[in-house]
C-alpha cells in the first residue's frame, strides 16, 4: 500500500492557513480512518471479577447514600477506551448497580436503551412503564428508550444487577438525555406470563389497541434456562445451545441497538465463535467457563463479566466435565445489521 504524505511534510505556514479556515488535509489521516482490511479497535479484551468488585460496590453503599447517587453504580470501563469514557465497547456500557434494602431509585426515563441482568439478592423490583417487574438472579428486565423506570427494594439483603446500555452510541450521536419523573402507579405485573406458552401470543384481532412496541419487559431466568436445557436435550447435535431474547410478537431483537442472548455450554463443551464485526460481552450466570480472546484466557466464575472486541474469534469452554455452564451474552449485532456493516469472517 502506498505511503501517503505526513502532516509535517507540509510547510507550517500552510498548515496554519488551513487551521485558520477550519480546514484539515485528509491524506495524513486517511490510513487511520480507513485502515486496510480490518478496523482499528479501541475495545480490548477485559475481564471484571465479581469477587474483586463486590467489596468495592458494598463500600459504595456505605460511602454514598442513594439520595446522593440516584443510581449507585460502578461502571465496568474498558481501559482501551480510557476509563473516563465509561464504555465497555464502542456501543456498550456496563455498570454494576447496588440497591440496599428499603432504598428507592427514583423514576426517570432516557433516550439510551437499558437492560438489567440480576446478579444477586431477592426482593427488589423495577417498575417499567407501570409494570412492576420482580428481580431474581438471571432475570433480564428491559427499560427501552423513553419508558419510565424506577427501582425499589422490599427484601433484606443487598441486590446487585448488571446494567447494559447503548449509552456510548447514543451519547456519541448527541441524542443522550434523561427526564426525571414522579413515582409511577403500578398498573400491571408479570405481563411476561402472556407469552409463556410457545406459539401463542395475545391476539390483537378483536381489540382496538395497537400492539405495544415492547410487549415483554421481563424475561425470567427460570424460563430461559428451561428453554436451553430442552434445546440441548431435543437437538443434541445443535452447534450452539443458545436462545435469543426477542420481541415475542414479531420475533425481532428485543431492543433496537444491542442484542441479548443466553448460551448453555454443555459439560466439557468447547464452542468456537467466528470473528464477527460486533463486540461482545459475556456474563456468567451459572457454572464455570473459560473465555479465550486473542492471547487472553479469562476463567469466569458466576457473576464474572468480560468483553471481546469485534472482528475477533472467541472460544468458550465449559470448565466442568459434569455440569452445564450458562452465559448471558450482549452484543452490537442489531446495530451493525441496521448500519449494514455486520460481518462474519470465516
Ligand atoms: Fe435509567
Boltz pocket constraint, residues with backbone or C-beta under 6 A from the ligand:
constraints:
  - pocket:
      binder: B
      contacts: [[A, 108], [A, 110], [A, 114], [A, 143], [A, 149]]
      max_distance: 6.0
